[in-house]
Amino acid sequence: MPYKGTLAKGLTIEIDVLGSPLDSTALAITKVNQRGGTNVRALTVGAGTSATFFEVLGARIVRMVIHVTPPAGGTAQIRVAQDTTQYTDSVTGDIELLFDAVL
């Protein structure tokens, strides 16, 4: 699970996904709170299409994990941006991107 860095609580996070042209790309955004509880948002990006999702980390959130699953043999592009911080990845297989939530 690659650690990507930190994201600020209370600010909007933009998650851009360009799906593989072969088939749909699955995405799961998991927020973990101080007590270890989770909130999971499951999403799908159609073949060859792009989508933008928005998240905000609340005061009790300590971590966010983005699980990306492109189709077999396919590649998906993901960009996570907040204010002036930006992380970009080209994904060819299942991957989890880990972010810590900070004040």
C-alpha positions as CSV (number, residue, x, y, z in Angstrom):
1,M,0.0,0.0,0.0
2,P,2.0,3.1,-1.2
3,Y,2.0,5.9,1.3
4,K,1.3,9.1,-0.7
5,G,1.5,11.8,2.0
6,T,-0.9,14.0,3.9
7,L,-4.2,15.7,3.1
8,A,-5.7,18.5,5.2
9,K,-8.9,18.0,7.2
10,G,-11.8,20.3,6.2
11,L,-10.6,21.2,2.7
12,T,-12.1,19.7,-0.5
13,I,-10.1,16.9,-2.1
14,E,-10.6,16.4,-5.9
15,I,-10.1,12.9,-7.2
16,D,-9.9,12.6,-11.0
17,V,-10.0,9.2,-12.7
18,L,-9.5,8.4,-16.3
19,G,-10.8,4.9,-16.8
20,S,-9.2,2.2,-19.0
21,P,-10.5,2.0,-22.6
22,L,-10.8,-1.8,-22.2
23,D,-13.5,-1.9,-19.5
24,S,-14.8,-0.2,-16.3
25,T,-12.4,0.8,-13.5
26,A,-13.5,0.3,-9.9
27,L,-12.7,2.7,-7.1
28,A,-13.2,2.5,-3.4
29,I,-12.6,5.5,-1.1
30,T,-12.3,4.5,2.5
31,K,-12.1,7.0,5.4
32,V,-10.8,5.7,8.7
33,N,-11.8,7.5,12.0
34,Q,-10.0,7.8,15.3
35,R,-11.7,4.7,16.7
36,G,-10.9,2.5,13.7
37,G,-14.4,2.8,12.2
38,T,-14.6,3.1,8.4
39,N,-16.8,4.7,5.8
40,V,-16.5,3.2,2.3
41,R,-17.7,4.8,-0.9
42,A,-17.6,2.4,-3.9
43,L,-17.5,4.0,-7.4
44,T,-17.2,2.9,-11.0
45,V,-15.7,4.8,-14.0
46,G,-16.9,3.5,-17.4
47,A,-14.6,2.3,-20.1
48,G,-12.7,5.1,-21.7
49,T,-14.4,7.8,-19.7
50,S,-13.3,10.1,-16.9
51,A,-14.9,11.1,-13.7
52,T,-14.3,13.6,-10.9
53,F,-15.2,12.9,-7.2
54,F,-15.0,15.2,-4.3
55,E,-14.3,14.3,-0.6
56,V,-13.7,16.3,2.6
57,L,-12.0,14.8,5.6
58,G,-13.8,15.5,8.8
59,A,-12.3,16.3,12.2
60,R,-12.3,12.7,13.4
61,I,-10.8,11.2,10.2
62,V,-7.2,10.0,10.5
63,R,-6.6,8.3,7.2
64,M,-8.0,7.9,3.7
65,V,-7.3,5.0,1.4
66,I,-8.2,4.9,-2.3
67,H,-8.3,1.5,-3.8
68,V,-8.1,1.5,-7.6
69,T,-8.9,-1.6,-9.7
70,P,-8.5,-1.2,-13.5
71,P,-9.6,-4.1,-15.7
72,A,-7.1,-6.9,-16.5
73,G,-4.6,-5.7,-19.0
74,G,-5.9,-2.1,-18.7
75,T,-4.4,1.1,-17.2
76,A,-6.2,3.8,-15.3
77,Q,-5.0,7.3,-14.4
78,I,-5.7,8.8,-11.0
79,R,-5.1,12.3,-9.7
80,V,-5.7,13.4,-6.1
81,A,-5.5,17.2,-5.6
82,Q,-6.1,19.5,-2.7
83,D,-5.2,23.2,-2.8
84,T,-1.6,23.2,-4.1
85,T,-0.9,19.5,-3.3
86,Q,-1.2,17.0,-6.1
87,Y,-0.5,13.3,-6.5
88,T,-0.8,11.5,-9.8
89,D,-0.5,7.7,-10.6
90,S,-0.8,5.5,-13.6
91,V,-2.4,2.2,-12.4
92,T,-2.0,-1.1,-14.2
93,G,-3.2,-3.4,-11.4
94,D,-5.0,-3.3,-8.0
95,I,-3.4,-0.6,-5.8
96,E,-4.2,1.2,-2.6
97,L,-3.1,4.8,-2.2
98,L,-2.8,5.8,1.5
99,F,-3.1,9.4,2.8
100,D,-2.9,10.6,6.4
101,A,-5.3,13.3,7.5
102,V,-3.8,16.4,9.2
103,L,-5.0,19.6,10.6
